[in-house]
Amino acid sequence: MDLDVASLRMLRAVEDAGTITGAATTLGLSQPAVSQHVRRLERRLGTALLDRSGRSVRLTEAGEALARHGATVASALRAATAEVSALTGLQSGRVRLVAFPSSSATLVPRALADLRARHPGLTVTFDESEPPESLRALRAGACDVALAFSYPGDARGDGLDGLVARHLLDDATRVVLPAGHPRADDPDLALADLADERWIAGCPRCRGHLLTSAEASGFAPDIAFATDDYVAVLGLVEAGLGVAVLPDLVLPTARRHPGVVLRRARGTSARRVHAVTTPDLVRVPAVTATIDALVAAAAA
């Protein structure tokens, strides 16, 4: 049973695209060429790899197994290429960074500015995604470094198993209130004091933290709105539509919203923020330089 890298990459492309035509476009091949290659591979392996019923195609269990290995092989090939390029002393190279939104206005700009000053030949591309999606992208080979966070007590864990993580900071959380709220100036605020409020929930992990913290404080929050956009959360609170919990990383943005106040409150927890990569990519100097810049940005 002989397999080759091209076959594994092809099945991965079919899985991502959902169609033979889409996979062919991604790979720069014709649709018949991809179809014939897959059929030859099925004959050679003695099993179906695609379920071709309907307008789209679906990978069988065997096809999914090969596609999964295709992502691993592609990641290893990228790591090898990047490591060789980095031997020139970071005069060239590319790192793909994925970060969650509240770090995009704070940690990421500082780190990218530092990298540009130290290694002007290094190219860093940047995209936004919340964990656990960012960690899934890292495992799938869609990025090289992911900024991720987790809250203590999260039943789903931090999702870092098998990855390499550098701790950047413990990001405390604050309650966000409208400026005219009766508790806005309370020096001894507790989460339980806001049990009767309407709440605005954030990303899935942030919402999980709110639910867990509220349960520990003896109430179930009445969640009126939910959005991944922390700027939208600030706007909703400023409009008097509810209260929220946000991390300290949003403070620079919150200062531009005079209609809200952020207060420490007993009953909330800090989140742990990490820069994460794979065991292979951590040996790539360009990746290490990017993580070092993020560590320095967090320290600042």
Contacts in CASP RR format, 6 or more apart in sequence:
PFRMAT RR
TARGET T0000
AUTHOR 0000-0000-0000
METHOD contacts of the structure
MODEL  1
MDLDVASLRMLRAVEDAGTITGAATTLGLSQPAVSQHVRRLERRLGTALL
DRSGRSVRLTEAGEALARHGATVASALRAATAEVSALTGLQSGRVRLVAF
PSSSATLVPRALADLRARHPGLTVTFDESEPPESLRALRAGACDVALAFS
YPGDARGDGLDGLVARHLLDDATRVVLPAGHPRADDPDLALADLADERWI
AGCPRCRGHLLTSAEASGFAPDIAFATDDYVAVLGLVEAGLGVAVLPDLV
LPTARRHPGVVLRRARGTSARRVHAVTTPDLVRVPAVTATIDALVAAAAA
1 44 0 8 1.000
1 45 0 8 1.000
2 44 0 8 1.000
3 66 0 8 1.000
5 70 0 8 1.000
5 73 0 8 1.000
5 77 0 8 1.000
6 37 0 8 1.000
7 37 0 8 1.000
7 41 0 8 1.000
7 66 0 8 1.000
8 66 0 8 1.000
8 67 0 8 1.000
8 69 0 8 1.000
8 70 0 8 1.000
8 73 0 8 1.000
8 74 0 8 1.000
9 27 0 8 1.000
9 70 0 8 1.000
9 73 0 8 1.000
9 74 0 8 1.000
10 23 0 8 1.000
10 27 0 8 1.000
10 34 0 8 1.000
10 37 0 8 1.000
10 38 0 8 1.000
11 38 0 8 1.000
11 49 0 8 1.000
11 59 0 8 1.000
11 63 0 8 1.000
11 66 0 8 1.000
11 67 0 8 1.000
11 70 0 8 1.000
12 67 0 8 1.000
12 70 0 8 1.000
12 71 0 8 1.000
12 74 0 8 1.000
13 22 0 8 1.000
13 23 0 8 1.000
13 26 0 8 1.000
13 27 0 8 1.000
14 20 0 8 1.000
14 23 0 8 1.000
14 34 0 8 1.000
14 38 0 8 1.000
14 50 0 8 1.000
14 57 0 8 1.000
14 59 0 8 1.000
14 67 0 8 1.000
15 59 0 8 1.000
15 63 0 8 1.000
15 64 0 8 1.000
15 67 0 8 1.000
16 23 0 8 1.000
16 26 0 8 1.000
17 23 0 8 1.000
17 25 0 8 1.000
17 26 0 8 1.000
18 56 0 8 1.000
18 57 0 8 1.000
18 58 0 8 1.000
19 55 0 8 1.000
19 56 0 8 1.000
19 57 0 8 1.000
20 31 0 8 1.000
20 34 0 8 1.000
20 35 0 8 1.000
20 38 0 8 1.000
20 57 0 8 1.000
21 31 0 8 1.000
23 34 0 8 1.000
24 30 0 8 1.000
24 31 0 8 1.000
24 33 0 8 1.000
24 34 0 8 1.000
27 34 0 8 1.000
38 49 0 8 1.000
38 50 0 8 1.000
41 49 0 8 1.000
42 48 0 8 1.000
42 49 0 8 1.000
42 50 0 8 1.000
45 62 0 8 1.000
47 60 0 8 1.000
47 62 0 8 1.000
48 60 0 8 1.000
48 62 0 8 1.000
49 59 0 8 1.000
49 60 0 8 1.000
49 62 0 8 1.000
49 63 0 8 1.000
49 66 0 8 1.000
50 57 0 8 1.000
50 58 0 8 1.000
50 59 0 8 1.000
50 60 0 8 1.000
50 63 0 8 1.000
51 57 0 8 1.000
51 58 0 8 1.000
51 59 0 8 1.000
51 60 0 8 1.000
59 67 0 8 1.000
71 139 0 8 1.000
71 140 0 8 1.000
71 141 0 8 1.000
74 141 0 8 1.000
75 141 0 8 1.000
75 278 0 8 1.000
75 280 0 8 1.000
75 281 0 8 1.000
76 280 0 8 1.000
78 141 0 8 1.000
78 144 0 8 1.000
79 278 0 8 1.000
79 280 0 8 1.000
79 281 0 8 1.000
79 283 0 8 1.000
79 284 0 8 1.000
82 93 0 8 1.000
82 94 0 8 1.000
82 95 0 8 1.000
82 144 0 8 1.000
82 281 0 8 1.000
82 284 0 8 1.000
82 286 0 8 1.000
82 287 0 8 1.000
83 283 0 8 1.000
83 284 0 8 1.000
83 285 0 8 1.000
85 92 0 8 1.000
85 93 0 8 1.000
85 286 0 8 1.000
86 93 0 8 1.000
86 284 0 8 1.000
86 285 0 8 1.000
86 286 0 8 1.000
87 285 0 8 1.000
89 285 0 8 1.000
90 119 0 8 1.000
90 121 0 8 1.000
90 122 0 8 1.000
90 285 0 8 1.000
90 286 0 8 1.000
90 289 0 8 1.000
91 121 0 8 1.000
92 121 0 8 1.000
92 122 0 8 1.000
93 121 0 8 1.000
93 122 0 8 1.000
93 123 0 8 1.000
93 286 0 8 1.000
94 122 0 8 1.000
94 123 0 8 1.000
94 124 0 8 1.000
94 125 0 8 1.000
94 286 0 8 1.000
95 122 0 8 1.000
95 123 0 8 1.000
95 124 0 8 1.000
95 125 0 8 1.000
95 144 0 8 1.000
95 145 0 8 1.000
95 286 0 8 1.000
95 287 0 8 1.000
95 290 0 8 1.000
96 124 0 8 1.000
96 125 0 8 1.000
96 127 0 8 1.000
96 142 0 8 1.000
96 143 0 8 1.000
96 144 0 8 1.000
96 145 0 8 1.000
97 108 0 8 1.000
97 124 0 8 1.000
97 125 0 8 1.000
97 126 0 8 1.000
97 127 0 8 1.000
97 143 0 8 1.000
97 144 0 8 1.000
97 145 0 8 1.000
97 146 0 8 1.000
97 147 0 8 1.000
97 290 0 8 1.000
98 126 0 8 1.000
98 127 0 8 1.000
98 128 0 8 1.000
98 129 0 8 1.000
98 134 0 8 1.000
98 137 0 8 1.000
98 138 0 8 1.000
98 142 0 8 1.000
98 143 0 8 1.000
98 145 0 8 1.000
98 146 0 8 1.000
98 147 0 8 1.000
99 107 0 8 1.000
99 108 0 8 1.000
99 126 0 8 1.000
99 127 0 8 1.000
99 128 0 8 1.000
99 129 0 8 1.000
99 134 0 8 1.000
99 146 0 8 1.000
99 147 0 8 1.000
100 128 0 8 1.000
100 129 0 8 1.000
100 130 0 8 1.000
100 131 0 8 1.000
100 134 0 8 1.000
100 147 0 8 1.000
100 148 0 8 1.000
100 149 0 8 1.000
100 203 0 8 1.000
101 128 0 8 1.000
101 130 0 8 1.000
101 228 0 8 1.000
101 229 0 8 1.000
101 230 0 8 1.000
102 230 0 8 1.000
102 246 0 8 1.000
102 247 0 8 1.000
102 249 0 8 1.000
102 250 0 8 1.000
103 147 0 8 1.000
103 249 0 8 1.000
103 273 0 8 1.000
104 126 0 8 1.000
104 128 0 8 1.000
105 249 0 8 1.000
105 252 0 8 1.000
105 253 0 8 1.000
106 249 0 8 1.000
106 252 0 8 1.000
106 297 0 8 1.000
107 147 0 8 1.000
107 168 0 8 1.000
107 249 0 8 1.000
107 273 0 8 1.000
107 294 0 8 1.000
107 297 0 8 1.000
107 298 0 8 1.000
108 126 0 8 1.000
108 147 0 8 1.000
108 294 0 8 1.000
108 297 0 8 1.000
110 293 0 8 1.000
110 296 0 8 1.000
110 297 0 8 1.000
110 300 0 8 1.000
111 290 0 8 1.000
111 293 0 8 1.000
111 294 0 8 1.000
111 296 0 8 1.000
111 297 0 8 1.000
112 124 0 8 1.000
112 126 0 8 1.000
112 293 0 8 1.000
114 293 0 8 1.000
114 296 0 8 1.000
114 297 0 8 1.000
115 122 0 8 1.000
115 124 0 8 1.000
115 289 0 8 1.000
115 290 0 8 1.000
115 293 0 8 1.000
118 289 0 8 1.000
118 293 0 8 1.000
119 286 0 8 1.000
119 289 0 8 1.000
122 286 0 8 1.000
122 289 0 8 1.000
122 290 0 8 1.000
124 290 0 8 1.000
127 143 0 8 1.000
129 137 0 8 1.000
129 146 0 8 1.000
130 203 0 8 1.000
130 204 0 8 1.000
130 205 0 8 1.000
130 228 0 8 1.000
131 146 0 8 1.000
131 148 0 8 1.000
131 149 0 8 1.000
131 150 0 8 1.000
131 159 0 8 1.000
131 205 0 8 1.000
132 148 0 8 1.000
132 156 0 8 1.000
132 159 0 8 1.000
132 205 0 8 1.000
134 143 0 8 1.000
134 146 0 8 1.000
134 147 0 8 1.000
134 148 0 8 1.000
135 146 0 8 1.000
135 148 0 8 1.000
135 159 0 8 1.000
135 160 0 8 1.000
135 163 0 8 1.000
135 276 0 8 1.000
137 143 0 8 1.000
137 146 0 8 1.000
138 144 0 8 1.000
138 145 0 8 1.000
138 146 0 8 1.000
138 163 0 8 1.000
138 276 0 8 1.000
138 277 0 8 1.000
138 278 0 8 1.000
139 163 0 8 1.000
139 278 0 8 1.000
144 277 0 8 1.000
144 281 0 8 1.000
144 284 0 8 1.000
144 287 0 8 1.000
144 290 0 8 1.000
145 275 0 8 1.000
145 276 0 8 1.000
145 277 0 8 1.000
145 281 0 8 1.000
145 287 0 8 1.000
145 290 0 8 1.000
145 291 0 8 1.000
145 294 0 8 1.000
146 275 0 8 1.000
146 276 0 8 1.000
146 277 0 8 1.000
147 168 0 8 1.000
147 273 0 8 1.000
147 274 0 8 1.000
147 275 0 8 1.000
147 276 0 8 1.000
147 294 0 8 1.000
148 158 0 8 1.000
148 159 0 8 1.000
148 160 0 8 1.000
148 165 0 8 1.000
148 273 0 8 1.000
148 274 0 8 1.000
148 276 0 8 1.000
149 171 0 8 1.000
149 205 0 8 1.000
149 247 0 8 1.000
149 271 0 8 1.000
149 272 0 8 1.000
149 273 0 8 1.000
149 274 0 8 1.000
150 157 0 8 1.000
150 158 0 8 1.000
150 159 0 8 1.000
150 160 0 8 1.000
150 205 0 8 1.000
150 271 0 8 1.000
150 272 0 8 1.000
150 274 0 8 1.000
151 205 0 8 1.000
151 208 0 8 1.000
151 209 0 8 1.000
151 212 0 8 1.000
151 269 0 8 1.000
151 271 0 8 1.000
151 272 0 8 1.000
152 269 0 8 1.000
152 272 0 8 1.000
153 212 0 8 1.000
154 205 0 8 1.000
154 208 0 8 1.000
154 209 0 8 1.000
154 212 0 8 1.000
158 272 0 8 1.000
158 274 0 8 1.000
160 274 0 8 1.000
160 276 0 8 1.000
162 279 0 8 1.000
163 276 0 8 1.000
163 277 0 8 1.000
163 278 0 8 1.000
163 279 0 8 1.000
164 276 0 8 1.000
164 277 0 8 1.000
164 278 0 8 1.000
164 279 0 8 1.000
164 282 0 8 1.000
165 274 0 8 1.000
165 275 0 8 1.000
165 276 0 8 1.000
166 274 0 8 1.000
166 275 0 8 1.000
166 276 0 8 1.000
166 291 0 8 1.000
166 294 0 8 1.000
166 295 0 8 1.000
167 272 0 8 1.000
167 273 0 8 1.000
167 274 0 8 1.000
168 273 0 8 1.000
168 274 0 8 1.000
168 275 0 8 1.000
168 294 0 8 1.000
168 295 0 8 1.000
168 298 0 8 1.000
169 273 0 8 1.000
169 298 0 8 1.000
170 270 0 8 1.000
170 271 0 8 1.000
170 272 0 8 1.000
170 273 0 8 1.000
171 247 0 8 1.000
171 248 0 8 1.000
171 249 0 8 1.000
171 270 0 8 1.000
171 271 0 8 1.000
171 272 0 8 1.000
171 273 0 8 1.000
172 247 0 8 1.000
172 248 0 8 1.000
172 264 0 8 1.000
172 270 0 8 1.000
173 209 0 8 1.000
173 245 0 8 1.000
173 246 0 8 1.000
173 247 0 8 1.000
173 248 0 8 1.000
173 268 0 8 1.000
173 269 0 8 1.000
173 270 0 8 1.000
173 271 0 8 1.000
174 245 0 8 1.000
174 246 0 8 1.000
174 247 0 8 1.000
174 248 0 8 1.000
174 262 0 8 1.000
174 263 0 8 1.000
174 264 0 8 1.000
174 265 0 8 1.000
174 268 0 8 1.000
175 189 0 8 1.000
175 191 0 8 1.000
175 194 0 8 1.000
175 243 0 8 1.000
175 244 0 8 1.000
175 245 0 8 1.000
175 262 0 8 1.000
175 263 0 8 1.000
175 264 0 8 1.000
175 265 0 8 1.000
175 268 0 8 1.000
176 233 0 8 1.000
176 234 0 8 1.000
176 237 0 8 1.000
176 243 0 8 1.000
176 244 0 8 1.000
176 245 0 8 1.000
176 246 0 8 1.000
176 254 0 8 1.000
176 260 0 8 1.000
176 261 0 8 1.000
176 262 0 8 1.000
177 183 0 8 1.000
177 184 0 8 1.000
177 237 0 8 1.000
177 243 0 8 1.000
177 260 0 8 1.000
177 261 0 8 1.000
177 262 0 8 1.000
177 263 0 8 1.000
178 184 0 8 1.000
178 237 0 8 1.000
178 238 0 8 1.000
178 240 0 8 1.000
178 242 0 8 1.000
178 243 0 8 1.000
178 259 0 8 1.000
178 260 0 8 1.000
178 261 0 8 1.000
179 238 0 8 1.000
179 258 0 8 1.000
179 259 0 8 1.000
179 260 0 8 1.000
179 261 0 8 1.000
180 259 0 8 1.000
181 243 0 8 1.000
181 261 0 8 1.000
183 189 0 8 1.000
183 193 0 8 1.000
183 194 0 8 1.000
183 263 0 8 1.000
184 261 0 8 1.000
184 263 0 8 1.000
186 193 0 8 1.000
186 263 0 8 1.000
188 266 0 8 1.000
189 263 0 8 1.000
189 264 0 8 1.000
189 265 0 8 1.000
189 266 0 8 1.000
190 217 0 8 1.000
190 265 0 8 1.000
190 266 0 8 1.000
190 267 0 8 1.000
191 213 0 8 1.000
191 214 0 8 1.000
191 217 0 8 1.000
191 245 0 8 1.000
191 265 0 8 1.000
191 266 0 8 1.000
191 267 0 8 1.000
191 268 0 8 1.000
192 217 0 8 1.000
192 218 0 8 1.000
192 219 0 8 1.000
192 267 0 8 1.000
193 265 0 8 1.000
194 243 0 8 1.000
194 265 0 8 1.000
195 214 0 8 1.000
195 217 0 8 1.000
195 218 0 8 1.000
195 219 0 8 1.000
195 221 0 8 1.000
197 221 0 8 1.000
197 222 0 8 1.000
197 242 0 8 1.000
197 243 0 8 1.000
198 222 0 8 1.000
198 223 0 8 1.000
198 224 0 8 1.000
198 241 0 8 1.000
198 242 0 8 1.000
198 243 0 8 1.000
199 210 0 8 1.000
199 221 0 8 1.000
199 222 0 8 1.000
199 223 0 8 1.000
199 224 0 8 1.000
199 242 0 8 1.000
199 243 0 8 1.000
199 244 0 8 1.000
200 223 0 8 1.000
200 224 0 8 1.000
200 225 0 8 1.000
200 226 0 8 1.000
200 227 0 8 1.000
200 233 0 8 1.000
200 236 0 8 1.000
200 237 0 8 1.000
200 241 0 8 1.000
200 242 0 8 1.000
200 243 0 8 1.000
200 244 0 8 1.000
201 207 0 8 1.000
201 210 0 8 1.000
201 221 0 8 1.000
201 223 0 8 1.000
201 225 0 8 1.000
201 226 0 8 1.000
201 227 0 8 1.000
201 244 0 8 1.000
202 210 0 8 1.000
202 226 0 8 1.000
202 227 0 8 1.000
202 228 0 8 1.000
202 230 0 8 1.000
202 233 0 8 1.000
202 244 0 8 1.000
203 228 0 8 1.000
205 271 0 8 1.000
206 245 0 8 1.000
206 246 0 8 1.000
206 247 0 8 1.000
207 223 0 8 1.000
207 226 0 8 1.000
209 245 0 8 1.000
209 268 0 8 1.000
209 269 0 8 1.000
209 271 0 8 1.000
210 221 0 8 1.000
210 223 0 8 1.000
210 245 0 8 1.000
211 220 0 8 1.000
211 221 0 8 1.000
213 245 0 8 1.000
213 267 0 8 1.000
213 268 0 8 1.000
213 269 0 8 1.000
214 220 0 8 1.000
214 221 0 8 1.000
216 267 0 8 1.000
217 267 0 8 1.000
224 241 0 8 1.000
224 242 0 8 1.000
225 236 0 8 1.000
225 241 0 8 1.000
225 242 0 8 1.000
227 233 0 8 1.000
227 236 0 8 1.000
230 246 0 8 1.000
230 250 0 8 1.000
230 253 0 8 1.000
231 253 0 8 1.000
233 244 0 8 1.000
233 246 0 8 1.000
234 246 0 8 1.000
234 250 0 8 1.000
234 253 0 8 1.000
234 254 0 8 1.000
234 257 0 8 1.000
234 260 0 8 1.000
235 257 0 8 1.000
235 260 0 8 1.000
236 242 0 8 1.000
236 244 0 8 1.000
237 243 0 8 1.000
237 244 0 8 1.000
237 260 0 8 1.000
238 257 0 8 1.000
238 259 0 8 1.000
238 260 0 8 1.000
245 265 0 8 1.000
245 268 0 8 1.000
246 254 0 8 1.000
246 262 0 8 1.000
247 271 0 8 1.000
249 273 0 8 1.000
251 262 0 8 1.000
254 260 0 8 1.000
254 262 0 8 1.000
273 298 0 8 1.000
275 290 0 8 1.000
275 291 0 8 1.000
275 294 0 8 1.000
275 295 0 8 1.000
277 287 0 8 1.000
277 291 0 8 1.000
281 287 0 8 1.000
282 288 0 8 1.000
282 291 0 8 1.000
END
